[in-house]
């Protein structure tokens, strides 16, 4: 995608909306227990964007929570439907990121193929999709980080 974007996306009920103005960095499936709990699902299907590519506007409809210290990931649910809306990632010395559940992206062309499954050792169900799976904390963090750097430097 080389053309400028202006895609309005939203949580399942539409109460929380946001604009996406640039292509994503990458997409992944996360099986960690925090993502399972936050998404009320076997895993999270998430799309990672530079924070500068997502305009949240009025955040009063979002309830942000931190599930693990130190606070690096701020997981935001819609105050109306309680479904995941967006997540903010603030890692020192890295660009700020916004993570959007794939179901909240209204433009299918904006969804890249998933790059990997991470924290697959925490899965509650097997997924047979041919996508690379990483087990354990260090391999999962490395997989996420390497795709992040690749996407930030070379694009998705």
Steps between C-alpha positions, in 0.01 A plus 500: 500500500670817384201731495405712801246335727208636694317198638254536786505191722308419818431257780221244438222731625636812330527706820879530468619610158842595372667591172782302344714709268787266408555129434567270795844392615397132523233260624535212748305250705580512873414205724627647830265469795462879524381521138270203555345671802480848344349371175285225659632274226751220442742760357519858384507584129668839508634754254786725610523864388727792577307717746535789254294296250196472728293795620290402800320829549280497811633226728229544765319194362805281560588338830878446502645242739845366574509124557869466581766726648696690393233671293608447141169392346182695569207287390190700412146366502190682387307629800172417323547148358804398712673360192868573422533831317873581479819443694782746550857373525764725652842330504793722597713607203249363246233679299159506666268235359126442477373144479158453342300177511462385140121488539498878565655582164224583254710489181602140415778626269670643809543154653832340413560127531596404852876481554500249786341346808670600826479344847371187327595293806208674677247405233165357602438353153728389221502710183599322179557787258861464383606823673819486709436442870725618784493349848630657819568853610838568336421346157159673495643839596778458244248410227282801587801732524662386178177542303449837662847623402464356149162669458619832640812507284380338177122534519247219508 
